[in-house]
C-alpha cells in the first residue's frame, strides 16, 4: 500500500520539480523493497539496490530496445556535437592506492549457459564509423599505460581446456578487411610502437617464455599465402637482428646476411 499512496501523492503535486519527483519515486520503491523483501536487510547497504524481484526497476525511456528486454536499460539521445550520453568517472586522490574500477561486471554460470562478463555493441547506418568498444589508457607520469589487458585463465586442472586470451571472429554478409590490424595514430604518429606485435619473454625482461609450444600457428589459408612481407624488409633469426634474410627487388634475389654482410643469394 505504501507505493500506490505515494504515487497518488506525487500525481497531486503539480508544482514539484522533476528532481523531487524522481527522488520520491525512488524512496517509495526503496520502502516497498524493504517491506516486500526483508531478506535484503542486513546483507546489502546501498543508496539504490537493483536485483531479481527487487523494486525499484530503473528505466529511462526514449530508446530502441535491441537487447531483448533487459532488466536494466538506461538510454539517452545525443543532442549536440561531442555529446556523451552516459559517463562513469572516478577520481583517485594522490593519497589513495590500490586498484579502482569505475565500471565492473561479472556473471557466473553453473550449467550449460554461456557466461559473458560484458557486452558492447555499436552500429551505424550512416557514413560515421561504429566501434563495438574503444579503450584508451594514457600516462602523464611515465608509469605503464595498458590500453587493454586480456586474461584467459584455466582453473579447471585440465591442460586441454580451450582457454584463449583473445578470439577474433569476423562475420556479416560480405567480406571484411582484416581480423587484427595494427596502425599508427594519424593525429599522434610520434607514438608509433617500436614493435608491432611482441611475443615477450626473457629477452624483453619478462620471467617466462610467451608460449610453450609455438610462437605462431597459421592454419590453412584459402589463397595458400600464409605470410606476406614487403620487398626489401627482412626476417631476422636472432634477438639482435644481425642474422637475417630479405628479398632484394633491385637485384631480384633472396639474400642472407650476417652483420649486414651478404653471405648468400638466390636469384629469382
TIVO-480411 format. One record per residue: residue in three letters; x, z, y of N, C-alpha, C in turn. Coordinates in pm, whole numbers, padded with zeros to 5 digits, always signed. Atoms other than C-alpha are relative to their C-alpha. Layout:
<recs>
ALAXZYXZYXZY...
</recs>
This chain:
<recs>
UNK+00081+00000-00120+00000+00000+00000+00085+00000+00126UNK-00083-00013-00120+00293+00053+00235+00020-00134+00069UNK-00033+00129-00060+00387-00312+00288-00121-00072+00059UNK+00117+00064-00063+00033-00453+00342-00037+00065+00132UNK+00033-00067-00125-00033-00187+00607+00100-00034+00109UNK-00103+00034-00097+00298-00258+00776-00013-00144+00046UNK+00021+00140-00037+00230-00634+00766-00114-00013+00098UNK+00114+00003-00092-00107-00578+00931+00041+00053+00136UNK-00048-00056-00126+00063-00364+01194+00084-00101+00076UNK-00087+00099-00063+00318-00639+01262-00082-00113+00061UNK+00082+00110-00049+00050-00906+01298-00068+00038+00131UNK+00071-00044-00119-00129-00698+01560+00090+00011+00122UNK-00094-00020-00111+00186-00661+01774+00049-00134+00051UNK-00036+00131-00048+00191-00990+01959+00116-00001+00095UNK-00105-00004-00101+00443-00874+02218+00136+00040-00057UNK-00126-00043+00061+00712-00758+01972+00092-00120-00017UNK-00097+00110+00013+01027-00973+01969+00021-00036-00146UNK-00025+00047+00136+01128-01179+01664+00098+00091-00072UNK-00098-00088+00063+01425-00950+01602-00067+00125-00054UNK+00068-00120+00046+01198-00647+01582-00090-00030-00119UNK+00085+00038+00113+00960-00832+01351+00081-00007-00129UNK-00084+00012+00119+01243-00912+01111+00043+00137-00050UNK-00044-00133+00039+01370-00554+01115-00112+00078-00065UNK+00114-00070+00057+01022-00417+01049-00035-00055-00138UNK+00027+00061+00130+00972-00664+00763+00097+00050-00104UNK-00101-00049+00094+01300-00562+00602-00021+00147-00031UNK+00027-00141+00023+01211-00194+00650-00116+00017-00098UNK+00112-00008+00093+00877-00249+00478+00041-00037-00140UNK-00046+00039+00132+01046-00430+00193+00088+00106-00063UNK-00088-00104+00052+01306-00157+00159-00081+00119-00052UNK+00085-00110+00043+01036+00111+00142-00073-00036-00128UNK+00070+00043+00120+00840-00089-00113+00094-00003-00118UNK-00097+00005+00110+01157-00143-00317+00027+00138-00054UNK-00027-00136+00046+01221+00232-00329-00118+00058-00077UNK+00118-00052+00069+00861+00305-00432-00017-00067-00135UNK+00026+00076+00122+00840+00029-00693+00112+00011-00101UNK-00115-00001+00089+01191+00051-00834+00087+00122+00029UNK-00077-00121-00031+01310+00412-00810+00131+00008-00075UNK-00124-00006+00076+01581+00348-01068+00120-00043+00081UNK-00111+00043-00083+01789+00184-00797+00058+00116+00081UNK-00043-00111-00083+01805+00510-00601+00109+00079-00069UNK-00110-00075+00057+02135+00688-00655+00105-00086-00065UNK-00095+00091+00064+02305+00383-00804+00063-00097+00100UNK-00048+00096-00098+02339+00148-00507-00025+00054+00140UNK+00018-00039-00139+02389+00212-00139+00036-00119+00086UNK-00024+00120-00079+02348-00085+00092-00107-00011+00107UNK+00100+00025-00104+02169-00195+00408-00111-00090-00051UNK+00098+00092+00056+01995-00469+00212+00033-00024-00146UNK-00020+00017+00144+01953-00483-00167-00085-00116-00047UNK+00069+00115+00058+01862-00810-00338+00035-00005-00148UNK-00026+00007+00143+01823-00832-00715-00125-00035-00075UNK+00115+00033+00082+01592-00902-01004-00115+00097+00027UNK+00123-00076-00019+01241-00784-00922+00009+00105+00111UNK-00010-00094-00112+01354-00603-00608-00046-00070+00127UNK+00041+00052-00129+01199-00650-00268+00096+00057+00104UNK+00057+00125-00047+01277-00789-00013+00065-00124-00061UNK-00054+00132+00032+01321-01154-00109+00022-00070+00133UNK-00034+00054-00131+01500-01305+00189+00003-00152-00006UNK+00001+00146-00006+01417-01667+00267-00013-00043+00145UNK+00009+00060-00133+01482-01861+00585-00034-00147-00022UNK+00051+00131+00037+01280-02182+00573+00062-00111+00084UNK-00051+00121-00062+01339-02535+00706+00116-00056-00081UNK-00104+00052+00088+01530-02685+00415-00059-00098-00100UNK+00036+00084+00114+01522-02945+00138+00060+00067-00122UNK-00047-00080+00113+01545-02749-00186+00054-00092-00109UNK-00063+00078+00106+01794-02921-00416+00062+00090-00106UNK-00063-00095+00091+01891-02608-00607-00100+00060-00098UNK+00098-00037+00103+01579-02574-00827-00045+00144+00020UNK+00063-00128-00027+01409-02275-00665+00092+00118-00024UNK-00092-00111+00020+01699-02030-00630-00063+00132+00043UNK+00052-00131-00037+01638-01657-00599+00022+00029+00148UNK-00029-00020-00143+01800-01656-00255+00045-00133+00058UNK-00033+00127-00064+01808-01961-00029+00000+00022+00149UNK-00011-00012-00144+01933-01941+00329+00037-00137+00055UNK-00019+00136-00047+01910-02267+00522-00002-00005+00152UNK+00001+00021-00144+01976-02392+00872+00023-00148+00026UNK-00018+00139-00039+01971-02728+01050+00098-00006+00116UNK-00099+00015-00107+02275-02826+01256-00065-00070+00119UNK+00067+00053-00118+02168-02897+01613+00097-00044+00108UNK-00094+00041-00103+02487-02969+01802+00131-00041-00065UNK-00130+00043+00047+02833-03120+01768+00084+00120-00040UNK-00085-00109+00046+03055-02895+01561-00074+00125-00040UNK+00079-00117+00036+02770-02661+01467+00034+00045-00141UNK-00021-00059+00131+02844-02427+01176-00121+00086-00033UNK+00124-00073+00023+02506-02317+01037+00020+00142-00054UNK-00022-00133+00056+02639-02022+00832+00148+00026-00006UNK-00141-00033-00004+02967-01837+00856+00017+00147-00036UNK-00033-00137+00036+03105-01524+00691+00143+00027+00044UNK-00132-00027-00056+03400-01367+00869+00036+00147-00017UNK-00050-00136+00012+03608-01057+00801+00131+00012+00076UNK-00123-00028-00075+03869-00918+01039+00073+00115-00068UNK-00081-00102+00066+04153-00719+00880+00103+00051+00100UNK-00097-00054-00097+04340-00492+01125+00139+00012-00061UNK-00138-00004+00045+04716-00462+01105+00029+00121-00088UNK-00027-00121+00078+04698-00111+00954-00079+00006-00130UNK+00077+00006+00124+04476-00221+00662+00071-00094-00097UNK-00068+00081+00101+04633-00352+00341-00095-00032-00114UNK+00083+00035+00115+04508-00484+00009-00060-00137+00014UNK+00067+00129+00003+04305-00791-00080-00143+00015+00049UNK+00136-00005-00055+03985-00859+00114-00063-00138-00014UNK+00069+00125+00027+03729-01127+00027-00134-00001+00071UNK+00129+00004-00069+03451-01210+00275-00114-00051-00086UNK+00104+00057+00085+03262-01409+00013+00047+00002-00144UNK-00036-00008+00141+03270-01336-00360-00125-00021-00084UNK+00111+00022+00092+03051-01442-00652+00050+00017-00142UNK-00039-00021+00140+03056-01352-01020-00122-00021-00088UNK+00109+00019+00097+02849-01439-01325+00057+00029-00139UNK-00044-00033+00135+02868-01322-01687-00100-00056-00100UNK+00085+00054+00106+02733-01499-01996+00038+00067-00131UNK-00025-00064+00130+02697-01321-02329-00058-00084-00114UNK+00057+00086+00104+02546-01614-02519+00050-00141+00015UNK-00037+00142-00005+02545-01993-02516-00010-00058+00140UNK+00017+00052-00136+02471-02025-02143+00135-00026+00064UNK-00120+00029-00076+02731-02182-01918+00003+00090+00125UNK-00015-00089-00115+02865-01946-01650+00091-00067+00102UNK-00078+00056-00110+02984-02089-01317+00005+00103+00112UNK-00014-00104-00101+03123-01840-01068-00054-00041+00135UNK+00050+00049-00128+03028-02058-00771-00030-00148-00012UNK+00040+00141-00001+02865-02394-00699-00001-00048+00144UNK-00004+00059-00134+02936-02612-00397-00045-00145-00009UNK+00054+00136+00004+02762-02936-00312-00005-00058+00140UNK+00010+00071-00127+02793-03186-00032-00046-00142-00026UNK+00047+00137+00017+02612-03517+00009-00013-00066+00136UNK+00013+00074-00124+02590-03789+00270-00080-00127-00024UNK+00071+00128+00002+02359-04081+00340+00038-00083+00121UNK-00046+00072-00118+02547-04198+00649+00147-00030-00011UNK-00141+00038+00004+02899-04306+00743+00096+00119-00007UNK-00086-00117+00005+03033-03950+00756+00033+00040-00143UNK-00038-00041+00136+03223-03814+00454-00072+00126-00043UNK+00057-00121+00058+03086-03547+00222+00109+00071-00080UNK-00098-00080+00073+03306-03267+00090-00075+00104-00083UNK+00059-00104+00083+03199-03058-00204+00057+00136+00036UNK-00063-00124-00044+03446-02794-00088+00120-00038+00086UNK-00114+00023-00087+03710-02774+00183+00067+00134+00024UNK-00065-00130-00005+03957-02488+00151+00125-00008+00086UNK-00114-00003-00091+04211-02401+00421+00067+00136-00006UNK-00077-00124-00014+04487-02141+00432+00111-00029+00100UNK-00099+00021-00105+04714-02105+00736+00088+00123+00014UNK-00090-00111-00027+05020-01892+00807+00057-00015+00141UNK-00060-00004-00133+05138-01794+01155+00120+00095+00003UNK-00108-00098+00007+05398-01543+01036+00113-00043-00092UNK-00099+00039+00100+05590-01731+00767-00032+00055-00137UNK+00043-00049+00131+05412-01544+00487-00066-00114-00077UNK+00058+00109+00079+05281-01758+00198-00145-00029+00038UNK+00138+00044-00020+04962-01957+00256-00036-00094-00114UNK+00039+00076+00118+04790-02090-00056-00139-00057+00025UNK+00130+00061-00025+04512-02340+00001-00102+00034-00106UNK+00087-00035+00111+04359-02283-00342+00086+00052-00114UNK-00062-00049+00123+04471-02070-00635-00104-00002-00110UNK+00093+00014+00112+04306-02153-00967+00062+00064-00123UNK-00049-00068+00118+04344-01933-01274-00091-00028-00119UNK+00072+00012+00126+04239-02023-01626+00052+00108-00094UNK-00044-00118+00073+04252-01702-01830-00057+00000-00142UNK+00041-00005+00141+04240-01672-02210+00014+00143-00049UNK+00001-00137+00050+04143-01320-02314-00065+00007-00138UNK+00069+00002+00130+03996-01430-02648+00094+00032-00115UNK-00094-00018+00110+04316-01391-02851+00017-00126-00083UNK-00007+00126+00074+04264-01748-02979+00090-00097+00075UNK-00089+00091-00072+04562-01970-02887-00054-00142+00012UNK+00059+00134-00006+04345-02280-02943-00121-00005+00093UNK+00115+00000-00090+04079-02178-02691+00020-00102+00111UNK-00014+00104-00103+04013-02467-02447-00008+00058+00141UNK-00006-00058-00134+04119-02289-02128+00080-00094+00089UNK-00065+00095-00090+04209-02516-01834-00001+00055+00141UNK-00005-00043-00138+04322-02440-01485-00093-00081+00088UNK+00085+00089-00079+04150-02742-01328-00046-00116-00088UNK+00057+00121+00060+03920-03005-01476-00056-00084+00113UNK+00052+00091-00101+03855-03303-01251-00083-00106-00071UNK+00093+00093+00065+03552-03508-01356-00062-00089+00107UNK+00061+00096-00092+03458-03821-01161-00122-00062-00067UNK+00120+00061+00055+03119-03984-01203-00069-00086+00103UNK+00076+00085-00091+02850-04191-01037-00040-00130-00065UNK+00045+00128+00054+02707-04540-01078+00095-00114+00036UNK-00102+00100-00031+03024-04720-00960+00137+00065-00013UNK-00136-00051+00016+03399-04688-00994+00040+00086+00119UNK-00050-00087-00106+03567-04412-00794+00148-00029+00024UNK-00134+00039-00042+03903-04431-00616+00109+00070-00082UNK-00097-00073+00082+04106-04154-00783-00055+00137-00033UNK+00040-00134+00040+04068-03820-00959+00081+00105+00074UNK-00086-00093-00072+04362-03647-00788+00082-00078+00100UNK-00075+00069-00103+04505-03760-00457+00082+00099+00081UNK-00087-00082-00084+04799-03613-00265+00028-00080+00126UNK-00019+00070-00127+04802-03712+00103+00073+00090+00099UNK-00058-00075-00111+04981-03607+00421-00097-00004+00117UNK+00094-00010-00110+04775-03489+00716+00029-00105+00106UNK-00016+00101-00104+04716-03767+00968+00024+00063+00136UNK-00013-00066-00129+04696-03519+01258+00123+00090+00009UNK-00116-00088+00002+04985-03295+01150+00098-00044-00110UNK-00089+00051+00106+05231-03508+00949+00127+00080-00016UNK-00120-00081+00014+05513-03261+01017-00015+00102-00113UNK+00024-00090+00112+05352-03051+00744+00007-00069-00135UNK-00012+00074+00127+05432-03311+00478+00069+00085-00106UNK-00065-00080+00104+05514-03142+00146+00133-00060-00042UNK-00128+00047+00051+05870-03162+00018-00016-00062-00138UNK+00027+00050+00136+05737-03220-00335-00149-00024-00011UNK+00141+00032+00013+05409-03396-00404-00069+00081-00107UNK+00053-00078+00111+05343-03233-00741+00116+00078-00060UNK-00107-00085+00050+05554-02939-00860-00043+00070-00128UNK+00014-00083+00119+05573-02802-01213+00112+00103+00009UNK-00104-00095-00042+05758-02489-01104+00043+00090-00115UNK-00058-00089+00100+05991-02296-01334+00118+00074+00056UNK-00114-00082-00041+06320-02107-01325+00086-00068+00105UNK-00081+00069-00100+06496-02376-01121-00057+00016+00140UNK+00064-00020-00129+06245-02307-00841-00018+00149+00031UNK+00008-00143-00026+06279-01929-00865-00114+00072-00068UNK+00110-00064+00071+05983-01860-01095+00048+00046-00138UNK-00058-00059+00121+06040-01644-01405-00031-00074-00129UNK+00042+00063+00125+05861-01859-01660-00007-00151+00014UNK+00016+00145+00001+05853-02225-01759-00146-00034+00030UNK+00137+00033-00037+05542-02404-01625-00088-00038-00119UNK+00078+00038+00119+05436-02519-01974+00086+00023-00123UNK-00073-00029+00123+05533-02453-02334+00018-00121-00090UNK-00008+00116+00089+05481-02796-02493+00042-00127+00072UNK-00031+00123-00072+05487-03077-02239-00036+00017+00147UNK+00029-00006-00143+05504-03112-01865-00114-00091+00041UNK+00104+00097-00035+05272-03413-01855-00041-00077-00123UNK+00055+00078+00111+05046-03573-02115-00098-00101+00058UNK+00090+00106-00046+04877-03907-02041-00063-00066-00122UNK+00071+00062+00111+04611-04026-02283-00010-00151+00025UNK+00008+00146-00012+04524-04392-02332-00065-00039+00132UNK+00052+00055-00125+04469-04580-02006-00058-00138-00027UNK+00069+00127+00028+04227-04876-02000+00092-00119+00021UNK-00087+00114-00029+04483-05108-01841+00128+00002-00083UNK-00125-00014+00074+04767-04978-02058+00117+00045+00086UNK-00106-00042-00091+04969-04881-01749-00008+00151+00021UNK+00006-00146-00006+05044-04510-01784+00058+00054+00129UNK-00066-00049-00121+05277-04466-01483+00041-00119+00085UNK-00046+00104-00092+05346-04676-01173+00070+00067+00117UNK-00070-00046-00118+05606-04612-00903+00038-00121+00084UNK-00033+00109-00090+05715-04819-00604+00141-00052-00027UNK-00132+00061+00017+06008-05063-00631+00100+00066+00095UNK-00103-00066-00079+06328-04901-00508-00001+00151-00012UNK+00005-00144+00025+06208-04548-00585+00062+00030-00135UNK-00076-00031+00120+06390-04363-00858-00064+00111-00082UNK+00039-00106+00090+06326-04138-01154+00126+00077-00036UNK-00119-00082+00025+06574-03850-01183-00011+00073-00132UNK-00004-00063+00131+06683-03683-01505+00070+00135+00003UNK-00054-00135-00011+06838-03361-01373-00055+00064+00126UNK+00058-00074-00111+06742-03091-01123+00062-00041+00133UNK-00067+00039-00124+06998-03207-00867-00037-00141+00044UNK+00039+00136-00034+06866-03563-00876+00115-00098+00005UNK-00118+00087-00005+07211-03715-00932+00004-00100-00114UNK+00009+00094+00112+07131-03886-01263-00140-00062+00007UNK+00131+00060-00019+06855-04139-01211+00003-00149-00032UNK+00017+00143+00021+06720-04488-01268-00102-00052+00100UNK+00096+00060-00092+06531-04728-01045+00000-00151-00021UNK+00005+00145+00002+06422-05090-01014+00042-00052+00137UNK-00051+00059-00123+06615-05288-00752-00068-00136+00019UNK+00072+00127-00014+06377-05562-00625+00088-00111+00056UNK-00086+00104-00056+06651-05744-00433+00084-00066-00109UNK-00082+00054+00110+06874-05781-00741-00084-00030-00123UNK+00092+00019+00112+06571-05790-00974+00061+00054-00129UNK-00057-00063+00118+06725-05543-01217-00031+00149+00000UNK+00016-00144+00018+06673-05194-01355+00139+00061-00003UNK-00135-00054-00018+06969-04978-01255+00004+00148-00037UNK-00024-00140+00038+07111-04649-01387+00119+00052+00081UNK-00099-00053-00093+07310-04425-01154+00048+00139-00043UNK-00057-00134+00009+07538-04120-01165+00074+00025+00131UNK-00061-00029-00130+07623-03965-00826+00002-00125+00090UNK+00016+00120-00082+07500-04283-00651+00093-00115-00042UNK-00085+00108+00051+07739-04493-00858-00075-00074-00110UNK+00069+00081+00098+07584-04780-01050+00080-00003-00130UNK-00067-00007+00129+07668-04733-01419-00044-00111-00094UNK+00050+00100+00094+07449-04986-01592-00121-00066+00062UNK+00115+00074-00055+07194-05255-01503-00056-00093-00105UNK+00070+00090+00093+06937-05453-01699-00068-00106+00085UNK+00064+00108-00078+06849-05792-01542-00144-00019-00045UNK+00140+00026+00028+06478-05865-01521-00033-00143+00038
</recs>
